């Protein structure tokens, strides 16, 4: 048995690289999106143990919607890819190509057991370039096939060394075989079938039995003649070890899936829910269909579900002849391989075992699977096919007149297959190219029309996407997912009426709800999103909130573990001002998934609504423990700490805001709140820097502009404040506080009473009842020495605010001044006369500005428009991705949150100090008004 040389390894590897190098330019498509982009198990923040608790797609195995595909070792390699390159698709494709090359080299080593050097190399080269492998190699999720094949071949090679030269059992290779079988199974379920291949090898190759010999030996044993031959005892002992190991693996596998089969629908596999004999006739017909893909891989398709292959509904269907022909040919090969002992028969029996045994789990013959035909599951069976082809060429080449022709045929076969593989890789470049290429092969699959629509939808080409979704509903009128896609697209096109009609059609296709009975019909769990999407659509109308809530409750009644329904209902209940019920909904969802950071975040928002900031902060912290980079939890928890008024929280709040701006470097709100924190801590230089950064990112950021001007005013930099106020008023000409602050600076520091007067008059033009602006204008009249006008102004102000004692005192002062001037014979109004040597700030301005009030502390929080003074907190809802045919729309999850109103002891002291300062300034104003 010749070993594999370095030249052969380089040849095989070079051919693999030549055929697949263009796959490195492909992105994540089809199932890659769910397995890679949407799979939280790849993220370093997810505990490593989750890989062994969740299925291949990151769904907990206990959930009904779980696919039950348990492949933790495959997911572990995805996670390693993520560690080194995060979501760079090229690295994932590169590793797939490398693994395919490893499989090809191992396969060459296996072929050396049954074929000579030349034709074993031919089998390996044909396997390396076969076009049917593009789905397994170029599709990233196909890595499960690659890894499982590596361990499968390694296990088989280890088992071939379990017999010594003197025919004694060698146990270490058997133990290694068991470990490798377990590893293959943890990469993909079909890995366990290598045990059957080892059994076939042991009986018909290693021991050299034929079927007649085996039956004769068994008859002699049953008749008690000669007892058990020693060779038979050894064989039985080895096979018993393998079988027991296999049974243990099966038991563990059943325990992992909790004795539940995954839920597949008639859209995934129509024959699986068809009656007898349609189910049996169709499933048997699929065997020659798969064989034809190996023989003639000219028309490849990424999805063979739904109506791709029409059901075989009658024994009179001519396609049954194809099935009979296939079984006849298979039986002839089996008869040949089991009847004779020569090397050719052994080669054929091993080729058949490689074809048949790994294909059994995907054949639908013993239990239904979630597909009709899948090219990736032919990866291992194609090994046996390549061995048969190479063996056939060997037989033909031994006939002298056909030797040259066989060489030409081999060259043509390898060249055409390599070219087809290279060109097929381009189809996997994007979802659009993949699904449009599939439609060229098959136009009867609604899922393909849906998926092209999804690809166009991702490009925001909603009008074109709608055409494909509508075509899907025509191809498969009862496809719930297609109608949901139509509804979502109409919504994206702002056609709410049409969207609702489409959702109602989808809802009408759902099974009827049976009160008190758990939803257990074989409909895809993600189809329940029709209730979510319809409710999200109609709840935009405040008069239909109860109707939306009924839809959420209907979804929950069908599936009590439908986490998304609880999340969406919680958001609606907040909108309906029912925070207690919203909290209960989120707590129920947390019972189903305690590791969901978004749920803890949403619960914190409810706590804020219920005016329980301490509990809110705890839940924000839970969210950040699960996801330290959770942007909304970072922002709003820091905001909560900032609003608490407790200086001990400020350093942590500052750290969280800094982390937030790392995640969202273009969000001005993060920098604004950093500036507010710095102002609280009297770090004026830092506050100015952060405010400038916020304004630079968001022109006209109202609160940032006002607070920067206020910072300058408090720092005795009034001249610097004026251009900031001008910019503020250019964007927000009705900003009252900005006008008051500008008027104060103009009057007290620029001695521009005319400009100050214009500011206060603009306030009164917008709001004639504004007491603050009115009083300050009265002070301007007094500054201008127009005492009669000041008197009238103060009288009007007093009428607006009859309970303001300071206005009454000021009016008395002005009247006394007028009386004194009249007695002295001085004019009461001096046009253009200068005012007092020093004018002070108006009283109300002093209370709101000099006392240090800041506007919009949480202005423009995540999810709100610029300039909003009230913080808006967002409830993040999980997006659910359907299996290509349906995808729920993003949920509307914004919920306004209220700031806490409680004040700390420090705040109370600050307020008292500000009040005392305001009273002092009031005394100064009165002194001005009563002075000369």
ZAMARGU-4260 file (C-alpha; in steps of 0.2 Angstrom, whole numbers, plus 5000, padded with zeros to 4 digits):
<rodrens>
0) 5000/5000/5000 | 5009/5016/4994 | 5009/5031/5004 | 5004/5048/4997 | 5019/5058/4991
5) 5022/5077/4993 | 5021/5079/4974 | 5003/5071/4975 | 4999/5082/4989 | 5004/5098/4980
10) 4995/5092/4964 | 4979/5090/4973 | 4980/5105/4984 | 4985/5116/4969 | 4970/5110/4959
15) 4959/5114/4974 | 4966/5131/4975 | 4964/5134/4957 | 4946/5129/4957 | 4941/5138/4972
20) 4952/5154/4974 | 4938/5165/4967 | 4927/5159/4982 | 4937/5171/4993 | 4928/5186/4985
25) 4911/5179/4990 | 4901/5185/5004 | 4889/5177/5017 | 4874/5171/5008 | 4858/5160/5011
30) 4861/5150/5027 | 4877/5159/5031 | 4867/5174/5037 | 4858/5164/5051 | 4874/5153/5055
35) 4887/5167/5055 | 4879/5185/5055 | 4865/5182/5067 | 4873/5168/5078 | 4877/5176/5095
40) 4887/5160/5099 | 4901/5167/5088 | 4904/5182/5098 | 4918/5182/5112 | 4905/5190/5124
45) 4895/5174/5123 | 4900/5160/5136 | 4909/5146/5127 | 4898/5133/5135 | 4883/5140/5125
50) 4891/5131/5110 | 4886/5114/5118 | 4869/5120/5123 | 4863/5128/5107 | 4860/5121/5090
55) 4870/5125/5074 | 4861/5142/5072 | 4863/5148/5090 | 4845/5143/5096 | 4843/5134/5112
60) 4840/5115/5109 | 4825/5115/5121 | 4816/5128/5110 | 4803/5121/5098 | 4809/5132/5084
65) 4827/5124/5086 | 4833/5115/5071 | 4840/5101/5082 | 4856/5101/5072 | 4870/5099/5085
70) 4887/5104/5078 | 4897/5112/5092 | 4914/5109/5085 | 4909/5117/5068 | 4902/5132/5077
75) 4919/5133/5087 | 4928/5135/5071 | 4917/5149/5066 | 4920/5157/5083 | 4939/5155/5080
80) 4936/5164/5063 | 4927/5178/5072 | 4941/5180/5084 | 4954/5183/5071 | 4944/5192/5058
85) 4927/5195/5065 | 4915/5196/5050 | 4927/5196/5036 | 4919/5184/5024 | 4936/5180/5015
90) 4944/5172/5030 | 4929/5160/5032 | 4930/5155/5014 | 4949/5153/5015 | 4947/5141/5029
95) 4934/5131/5019 | 4946/5129/5004 | 4960/5123/5016 | 4948/5110/5024 | 4943/5104/5007
100) 4961/5102/5002 | 4964/5092/5018 | 4949/5081/5014 | 4955/5078/4996 | 4972/5072/5003
105) 4964/5061/5016 | 4953/5054/5003 | 4968/5050/4992 | 4975/5040/5006 | 4959/5030/5008
110) 4959/5027/4989 | 4976/5019/4991 | 4968/5005/5000 | 4958/4999/4986 | 4965/5007/4970
115) 4983/5008/4963 | 4993/5024/4963 | 4987/5031/4946 | 4968/5028/4948 | 4968/5032/4967
120) 4975/5049/4961 | 4962/5050/4948 | 4948/5047/4961 | 4955/5061/4972 | 4957/5074/4958
125) 4939/5070/4952 | 4933/5073/4970 | 4943/5089/4971 | 4935/5097/4956 | 4917/5090/4956
130) 4905/5104/4954 | 4892/5097/4966 | 4904/5101/4980 | 4903/5120/4978 | 4889/5121/4990
135) 4899/5113/5004 | 4915/5122/5000 | 4909/5139/4994 | 4895/5140/5006 | 4902/5144/5023
140) 4889/5133/5032 | 4896/5118/5022 | 4910/5118/5034 | 4900/5105/5044 | 4902/5093/5029
145) 4921/5097/5027 | 4925/5095/5046 | 4914/5079/5048 | 4923/5072/5032 | 4940/5075/5039
150) 4936/5065/5055 | 4926/5052/5046 | 4941/5048/5034 | 4953/5049/5049 | 4942/5037/5059
155) 4942/5025/5045 | 4961/5025/5042 | 4963/5023/5061 | 4952/5008/5060 | 4962/5000/5046
160) 4976/4998/5058 | 4967/4989/5071 | 4973/4972/5065 | 4992/4967/5067 | 5002/4957/5055
165) 4998/4941/5065 | 4979/4945/5064 | 4978/4950/5083 | 4967/4965/5088 | 4976/4981/5091
170) 4965/4991/5103 | 4973/5009/5103 | 4967/5012/5084 | 4950/5006/5089 | 4950/5018/5104
175) 4956/5032/5092 | 4942/5027/5080 | 4929/5029/5093 | 4935/5046/5098 | 4936/5052/5080
180) 4918/5045/5076 | 4912/5056/5091 | 4922/5071/5084 | 4914/5068/5067 | 4897/5067/5074
185) 4900/5084/5084 | 4904/5092/5067 | 4889/5085/5058 | 4877/5071/5062 | 4881/5060/5047
190) 4898/5057/5054 | 4892/5043/5064 | 4889/5033/5048 | 4908/5029/5047 | 4905/5015/5060
195) 4895/5006/5046 | 4909/5009/5034 | 4921/5001/5046 | 4910/4986/5048 | 4909/4983/5030
200) 4928/4985/5028 | 4931/4973/5042 | 4919/4959/5036 | 4921/4960/5017 | 4939/4967/5015
205) 4949/4964/5031 | 4942/4946/5034 | 4938/4943/5015 | 4921/4936/5017 | 4909/4936/5003
210) 4890/4935/5006 | 4889/4916/5002 | 4904/4913/5014 | 4896/4923/5027 | 4879/4914/5026
215) 4888/4897/5026 | 4898/4902/5041 | 4882/4908/5050 | 4873/4891/5046 | 4887/4881/5052
220) 4888/4891/5069 | 4869/4889/5071 | 4870/4870/5067 | 4884/4869/5081 | 4898/4863/5069
225) 4916/4867/5074 | 4910/4881/5085 | 4915/4899/5082 | 4931/4901/5071 | 4944/4912/5080
230) 4944/4925/5065 | 4925/4927/5067 | 4926/4929/5086 | 4939/4943/5083 | 4928/4951/5070
235) 4913/4950/5082 | 4923/4958/5096 | 4928/4973/5086 | 4911/4975/5079 | 4903/4974/5096
240) 4914/4988/5102 | 4910/4999/5087 | 4891/4995/5089 | 4891/4999/5107 | 4900/5015/5105
245) 4888/5020/5091 | 4873/5016/5102 | 4880/5027/5116 | 4883/5041/5104 | 4865/5039/5097
250) 4858/5039/5115 | 4868/5055/5119 | 4862/5063/5103 | 4844/5059/5107 | 4846/5067/5125
255) 4853/5082/5117 | 4838/5085/5106 | 4827/5081/5121 | 4819/5067/5111 | 4811/5080/5100
260) 4812/5080/5081 | 4813/5097/5073 | 4798/5105/5065 | 4798/5105/5046 | 4784/5111/5035
265) 4776/5105/5019 | 4785/5120/5011 | 4802/5113/5016 | 4798/5095/5011 | 4781/5093/5003
270) 4782/5074/5002 | 4785/5072/5021 | 4767/5077/5024 | 4760/5068/5009 | 4749/5052/5011
275) 4754/5035/5005 | 4759/5030/4992 | 4764/5048/4987 | 4777/5049/5001 | 4785/5033/4997
280) 4786/5035/4978 | 4793/5053/4979 | 4806/5049/4992 | 4812/5034/4982 | 4812/5044/4966
285) 4824/5057/4975 | 4837/5044/4975 | 4840/5044/4956 | 4838/5063/4956 | 4853/5064/4968
290) 4863/5051/4958 | 4860/5061/4942 | 4868/5076/4951 | 4883/5066/4953 | 4883/5060/4935
295) 4878/5076/4927 | 4881/5092/4938 | 4876/5104/4924 | 4861/5112/4933 | 4864/5115/4951
300) 4852/5124/4963 | 4855/5131/4980 | 4837/5126/4985 | 4827/5111/4980 | 4812/5114/4992
305) 4794/5117/4989 | 4788/5114/4971 | 4806/5111/4963 | 4802/5092/4961 | 4784/5088/4958
310) 4777/5074/4969 | 4776/5057/4962 | 4757/5054/4966 | 4754/5038/4955 | 4762/5022/4952
315) 4758/5026/4933 | 4770/5041/4934 | 4784/5037/4921 | 4797/5044/4934 | 4794/5027/4943
320) 4804/5019/4929 | 4819/5029/4933 | 4817/5024/4951 | 4816/5005/4946 | 4831/5007/4934
325) 4841/5015/4948 | 4837/5001/4961 | 4841/4988/4947 | 4858/4995/4944 | 4862/4997/4963
330) 4857/4979/4966 | 4868/4973/4951 | 4883/4982/4959 | 4879/4975/4976 | 4877/4957/4969
335) 4894/4959/4960 | 4903/4965/4975 | 4896/4953/4988 | 4898/4937/4978 | 4916/4938/4973
340) 4932/4940/4984 | 4944/4948/4971 | 4950/4966/4973 | 4938/4973/4960 | 4923/4967/4971
345) 4931/4974/4987 | 4933/4991/4978 | 4915/4991/4973 | 4908/4986/4990 | 4918/5000/4998
350) 4913/5012/4985 | 4895/5007/4988 | 4897/5009/5007 | 4904/5026/5005 | 4889/5031/4994
355) 4875/5023/5003 | 4878/5023/5022 | 4882/5042/5023 | 4867/5046/5013 | 4855/5037/5023
360) 4852/5051/5036 | 4848/5063/5022 | 4837/5051/5011 | 4820/5054/5020 | 4818/5035/5019
365) 4818/5032/5038 | 4814/5050/5045 | 4809/5066/5037 | 4822/5080/5035 | 4820/5098/5031
370) 4824/5098/5012 | 4820/5088/4997 | 4838/5088/4989 | 4853/5096/4996 | 4869/5096/4986
375) 4880/5098/5001 | 4874/5081/5008 | 4882/5073/4993 | 4899/5078/4998 | 4904/5061/5007
380) 4893/5050/4995 | 4903/5058/4980 | 4918/5049/4987 | 4911/5032/4983 | 4905/5039/4966
385) 4923/5045/4962 | 4930/5028/4967 | 4918/5019/4956 | 4922/5031/4941 | 4941/5029/4944
390) 4938/5010/4945 | 4928/5010/4929 | 4942/5020/4920 | 4954/5007/4926 | 4944/4993/4919
395) 4942/5002/4902 | 4961/5007/4901 | 4966/4988/4902 | 4958/4986/4885 | 4971/4991/4873
400) 4961/4999/4860 | 4952/5010/4873 | 4967/5015/4883 | 4971/5031/4874 | 4952/5036/4873
405) 4950/5034/4891 | 4965/5046/4894 | 4956/5059/4883 | 4940/5056/4892 | 4948/5058/4909
410) 4956/5074/4903 | 4940/5081/4897 | 4931/5076/4912 | 4943/5084/4924 | 4944/5100/4914
415) 4925/5102/4912 | 4922/5099/4930 | 4935/5111/4935 | 4928/5125/4924 | 4911/5122/4930
420) 4916/5123/4948 | 4926/5139/4945 | 4911/5147/4936 | 4898/5140/4949 | 4908/5149/4963
425) 4903/5166/4956 | 4885/5162/4959 | 4889/5162/4977 | 4896/5180/4977 | 4880/5187/4984
430) 4862/5182/4988 | 4856/5191/4973 | 4868/5181/4961 | 4865/5165/4970 | 4846/5165/4969
435) 4844/5172/4952 | 4856/5158/4946 | 4844/5146/4955 | 4829/5153/4946 | 4837/5149/4929
440) 4836/5131/4934 | 4819/5131/4943 | 4805/5144/4942 | 4793/5133/4952 | 4800/5136/4969
445) 4792/5151/4978 | 4806/5151/4991 | 4818/5156/4977 | 4807/5171/4971 | 4806/5176/4990
450) 4825/5175/4992 | 4828/5186/4977 | 4815/5198/4984 | 4825/5198/5000 | 4841/5202/4991
455) 4833/5217/4982 | 4825/5222/4999 | 4842/5223/5007 | 4847/5235/4993 | 4832/5246/4997
460) 4825/5242/4980 | 4807/5239/4987 | 4798/5241/4971 | 4808/5227/4962 | 4807/5216/4978
465) 4788/5218/4978 | 4787/5210/4960 | 4797/5195/4966 | 4787/5193/4982 | 4771/5194/4972
470) 4777/5181/4960 | 4781/5170/4975 | 4762/5171/4980 | 4757/5166/4962 | 4769/5151/4962
475) 4763/5145/4979 | 4747/5154/4984 | 4747/5146/5001 | 4765/5151/5006 | 4762/5161/5022
480) 4780/5168/5021 | 4777/5175/5004 | 4762/5185/5009 | 4771/5191/5024 | 4785/5197/5013
485) 4772/5206/5002 | 4765/5215/5018 | 4782/5220/5024 | 4787/5228/5007 | 4771/5237/5006
490) 4774/5244/5023 | 4792/5250/5017 | 4783/5258/5002 | 4772/5267/5015 | 4756/5258/5008
495) 4749/5253/5025 | 4732/5248/5018 | 4739/5236/5006 | 4752/5229/5019 | 4737/5225/5031
500) 4728/5216/5017 | 4743/5205/5014 | 4746/5201/5032 | 4728/5197/5034 | 4729/5184/5019
505) 4744/5177/5028 | 4735/5176/5044 | 4720/5167/5036 | 4732/5153/5030 | 4738/5150/5048
510) 4730/5135/5057 | 4715/5139/5068 | 4719/5142/5087 | 4713/5129/5098 | 4710/5137/5115
515) 4720/5129/5129 | 4730/5119/5117 | 4748/5122/5114 | 4753/5127/5096 | 4760/5111/5089
520) 4755/5111/5070 | 4769/5108/5058 | 4770/5126/5052 | 4787/5135/5053 | 4788/5144/5070
525) 4793/5160/5061 | 4777/5161/5052 | 4769/5166/5069 | 4778/5183/5065 | 4763/5187/5055
530) 4754/5191/5071 | 4769/5202/5077 | 4770/5211/5060 | 4752/5214/5058 | 4751/5220/5076
535) 4766/5232/5074 | 4757/5239/5058 | 4740/5243/5066 | 4747/5249/5083 | 4753/5265/5074
540) 4735/5270/5075 | 4732/5274/5093 | 4713/5269/5092 | 4718/5251/5088 | 4730/5247/5102
545) 4718/5235/5110 | 4717/5226/5093 | 4736/5225/5092 | 4737/5218/5110 | 4724/5204/5105
550) 4736/5199/5091 | 4751/5197/5102 | 4740/5187/5115 | 4734/5176/5101 | 4752/5172/5096
555) 4757/5168/5114 | 4741/5157/5115 | 4748/5147/5100 | 4765/5146/5107 | 4768/5150/5125
560) 4787/5150/5123 | 4786/5163/5109 | 4798/5175/5116 | 4796/5189/5103 | 4778/5190/5106
565) 4781/5195/5124 | 4794/5207/5119 | 4783/5216/5107 | 4768/5216/5119 | 4779/5223/5132
570) 4783/5238/5121 | 4764/5240/5117 | 4759/5240/5135 | 4771/5253/5139 | 4763/5264/5125
575) 4746/5260/5133 | 4753/5266/5149 | 4752/5249/5157 | 4770/5248/5165 | 4765/5234/5177
580) 4759/5223/5163 | 4773/5227/5152 | 4785/5222/5166 | 4776/5205/5168 | 4778/5202/5149
585) 4796/5205/5150 | 4798/5194/5165 | 4790/5180/5156 | 4801/5182/5141 | 4816/5182/5153
590) 4810/5165/5160 | 4812/5159/5142 | 4829/5167/5139 | 4839/5174/5154 | 4854/5178/5143
595) 4846/5190/5132 | 4853/5208/5135 | 4839/5217/5126 | 4826/5209/5137 | 4836/5216/5153
600) 4837/5232/5144 | 4818/5233/5140 | 4814/5229/5158 | 4825/5243/5164 | 4815/5255/5153
605) 4799/5248/5162 | 4807/5252/5179 | 4810/5270/5174 | 4792/5271/5169 | 4787/5265/5186
610) 4799/5277/5194 | 4811/5264/5201 | 4828/5270/5195 | 4838/5259/5207 | 4830/5243/5200
615) 4832/5251/5182 | 4850/5253/5185 | 4852/5235/5191 | 4844/5228/5175 | 4854/5240/5164
620) 4869/5232/5173 | 4862/5214/5170 | 4861/5219/5151 | 4879/5225/5151 | 4886/5210/5160
625) 4879/5199/5146 | 4884/5212/5132 | 4897/5225/5138 | 4895/5234/5122 | 4876/5235/5122
630) 4875/5253/5116 | 4858/5258/5122 | 4861/5250/5139 | 4878/5260/5140 | 4869/5276/5135
635) 4854/5276/5146 | 4862/5268/5162 | 4875/5282/5161 | 4861/5294/5159 | 4852/5287/5174
640) 4868/5289/5184 | 4870/5306/5178 | 4853/5311/5183 | 4854/5304/5200 | 4864/5319/5206
645) 4876/5307/5215 | 4894/5312/5212 | 4900/5294/5216 | 4891/5288/5200 | 4899/5301/5189
650) 4916/5291/5185 | 4906/5276/5180 | 4894/5286/5170 | 4908/5295/5161 | 4916/5278/5157
655) 4900/5271/5150 | 4898/5287/5139 | 4916/5285/5133 | 4912/5267/5128 | 4896/5272/5120
660) 4905/5285/5109 | 4918/5271/5104 | 4903/5261/5098 | 4894/5276/5090 | 4907/5289/5086
665) 4895/5299/5075 | 4882/5301/5088 | 4882/5319/5095 | 4872/5314/5110 | 4885/5304/5118
670) 4898/5319/5117 | 4884/5331/5123 | 4881/5320/5139 | 4900/5319/5142 | 4900/5338/5142
675) 4885/5339/5154 | 4895/5327/5166 | 4910/5338/5165 | 4899/5353/5168 | 4893/5345/5184
680) 4910/5341/5189 | 4916/5359/5186 | 4928/5353/5172 | 4925/5367/5161 | 4939/5364/5148
685) 4933/5346/5146 | 4915/5352/5145 | 4919/5364/5131 | 4928/5351/5121 | 4914/5338/5122
690) 4901/5351/5118 | 4911/5357/5103 | 4912/5339/5097 | 4893/5337/5098 | 4890/5353/5089
695) 4903/5348/5075 | 4893/5332/5072 | 4876/5339/5073 | 4874/5357/5067 | 4861/5366/5076
700) 4861/5355/5091 | 4850/5365/5102 | 4854/5359/5120 | 4873/5358/5116 | 4873/5376/5109
705) 4864/5383/5124 | 4874/5374/5137 | 4890/5379/5129 | 4884/5397/5129 | 4879/5395/5147
710) 4896/5388/5151 | 4905/5403/5144 | 4893/5415/5153 | 4897/5406/5170 | 4915/5406/5166
715) 4915/5425/5164 | 4918/5423/5145 | 4902/5432/5139 | 4910/5438/5123 | 4913/5420/5118
720) 4895/5415/5122 | 4887/5428/5110 | 4892/5419/5093 | 4886/5403/5101 | 4870/5410/5105
725) 4869/5418/5088 | 4871/5401/5080 | 4858/5394/5092 | 4845/5407/5087 | 4849/5405/5069
730) 4843/5387/5070 | 4830/5389/5084 | 4824/5407/5083 | 4811/5404/5096 | 4823/5398/5109
735) 4817/5408/5124 | 4831/5404/5136 | 4844/5408/5123 | 4835/5425/5120 | 4835/5429/5138
740) 4854/5424/5140 | 4858/5434/5125 | 4848/5449/5131 | 4857/5448/5148 | 4874/5448/5140
745) 4870/5462/5128 | 4863/5473/5142 | 4876/5470/5156 | 4892/5467/5146 | 4890/5475/5129
750) 4879/5489/5135 | 4868/5486/5120 | 4851/5490/5127 | 4844/5491/5110 | 4850/5473/5106
755) 4843/5467/5123 | 4827/5475/5120 | 4825/5466/5103 | 4828/5449/5112 | 4815/5452/5125
760) 4802/5459/5112 | 4805/5444/5101 | 4800/5433/5116 | 4784/5443/5119 | 4780/5442/5101
765) 4780/5423/5102 | 4772/5423/5119 | 4764/5439/5126 | 4761/5430/5142 | 4779/5426/5146
770) 4782/5435/5163 | 4801/5433/5163 | 4803/5441/5146 | 4790/5455/5150 | 4799/5459/5166
775) 4816/5460/5158 | 4809/5472/5145 | 4803/5483/5159 | 4820/5484/5166 | 4826/5489/5149
780) 4814/5503/5149 | 4820/5509/5165 | 4838/5508/5159 | 4832/5519/5145 | 4825/5531/5158
785) 4808/5529/5150 | 4799/5528/5167 | 4781/5530/5161 | 4784/5516/5149 | 4793/5506/5163
790) 4778/5509/5174 | 4765/5503/5161 | 4776/5488/5158 | 4777/5483/5176 | 4758/5485/5178
795) 4755/5474/5163 | 4768/5461/5171 | 4759/5462/5187 | 4742/5458/5179 | 4750/5443/5171
800) 4758/5437/5188 | 4748/5445/5202 | 4756/5434/5215 | 4774/5439/5211 | 4779/5451/5225
805) 4795/5456/5217 | 4786/5464/5202 | 4775/5473/5214 | 4790/5480/5224 | 4798/5485/5207
810) 4782/5494/5202 | 4782/5504/5219 | 4800/5508/5216 | 4797/5515/5199 | 4782/5525/5205
815) 4792/5532/5219 | 4806/5537/5207 | 4793/5546/5196 | 4786/5555/5210 | 4803/5561/5216
820) 4808/5567/5199 | 4792/5576/5196 | 4794/5585/5213 | 4812/5590/5207 | 4805/5596/5190
825) 4815/5583/5180 | 4808/5575/5164 | 4801/5557/5167 | 4807/5551/5150 | 4824/5555/5143
830) 4825/5549/5125 | 4842/5541/5122 | 4848/5545/5140 | 4861/5534/5147 | 4857/5522/5161
835) 4865/5518/5177 | 4883/5515/5178 | 4881/5497/5180 | 4865/5487/5175 | 4862/5470/5183
840) 4854/5455/5176 | 4835/5454/5176 | 4828/5445/5191 | 4820/5430/5182 | 4835/5428/5171
845) 4845/5427/5186 | 4835/5413/5193 | 4836/5403/5178 | 4853/5408/5171 | 4865/5415/5184
850) 4859/5401/5196 | 4866/5389/5184 | 4851/5380/5176 | 4856/5368/5161 | 4844/5364/5147
855) 4840/5347/5140 | 4852/5336/5151 | 4847/5321/5141 | 4843/5330/5125 | 4842/5319/5109
860) 4846/5303/5117 | 4847/5288/5106 | 4832/5286/5094 | 4826/5304/5096 | 4828/5319/5085
865) 4841/5333/5088 | 4835/5346/5101 | 4823/5335/5111 | 4824/5340/5129 | 4816/5324/5135
870) 4826/5308/5135 | 4820/5295/5124 | 4825/5277/5128 | 4823/5263/5115 | 4816/5246/5118
875) 4827/5234/5108 | 4817/5220/5100 | 4826/5204/5093 | 4825/5202/5074 | 4819/5185/5069
880) 4826/5178/5052 | 4816/5165/5044 | 4823/5151/5034 | 4825/5161/5018 | 4806/5161/5014
885) 4801/5173/5027 | 4809/5186/5037 | 4800/5197/5050 | 4801/5216/5048 | 4811/5226/5060
890) 4799/5230/5075 | 4795/5248/5080 | 4802/5248/5098 | 4805/5266/5103 | 4797/5270/5120
895) 4799/5287/5128 | 4806/5286/5145 | 4804/5299/5159 | 4818/5306/5169 | 4818/5303/5187
900) 4812/5317/5198 | 4819/5313/5215 | 4833/5325/5221 | 4848/5321/5231 | 4854/5331/5247
905) 4867/5339/5237 | 4854/5345/5224 | 4843/5352/5238 | 4859/5361/5245 | 4863/5368/5227
910) 4845/5374/5225 | 4846/5383/5241 | 4862/5391/5237 | 4855/5396/5220 | 4840/5403/5228
915) 4850/5414/5240 | 4860/5420/5225 | 4844/5425/5216 | 4838/5434/5231 | 4854/5444/5232
920) 4853/5449/5214 | 4835/5454/5217 | 4841/5466/5230 | 4854/5473/5218 | 4840/5476/5205
925) 4829/5485/5217 | 4844/5495/5223 | 4847/5500/5204 | 4828/5504/5202 | 4828/5515/5218
930) 4845/5524/5214 | 4849/5539/5203
</rodrens>
